[in-house]
Amino acid sequence: MGIIEPGIGLLFWMTLTFVILLFLLAKFAWKPIVNAVNDRETSIVDALNQAKLAKKEMEELKADNERVIREAKVERDAILKEAREIKDRIVGEAKDAAKSEGDKMIEAAKQTINAEKNAAMADIKAQIGTMSVNIAESILKQKLDNSEAQNELVQNYLNKSNLN
């Protein structure tokens, strides 16, 4: 017999060993291997499904986050606009109040100035009147020291009174 040609006994024992091995594998190993492969396949499918769900949830969360960010920006803009309007209103009211208060102060100052001016004018008039009387008195004392001058003054006064 040659190296390439097997003998019948060898073929018999090889076949018998193969059949026994096949029987043992079928009896003890195939079910656990098939179950492990099926379990692995199931876990892979579940993992893929969970990954798809996670991806979908992430997209939804991203969309929700973008929506919330847009709403927050709109709300921020509205708050800033309202704050600007309130600031402008307060500044305007403060300007109006300051202008009104300034106008009142100016008017009060004008009234005070007019009152002081009128008082000063009255004081000046009184002083001028007193001085005029004093001057007239001293002039009259000088001129009316004699009775002839007194008579002449009375005649002039009467003549002027009749003419008017």
Secondary structure, DSSP 8 states (H G I E B T S, - for coil): --SSS--HHHHHHHHHHHHHHHHHIIIIIHHHHHHHHHHHHHHHHHHHHHHHHHHHHHHHHHHHHHHHHHHHHHHHHHHHHHHHHHHHHHHHHHHHHHHHHHHHHHHHHHHHHHHHHHHHHHHHHHHHHHHHHHHHHHHHHHHTTSHHHHHHHHHHHHHHHHH-
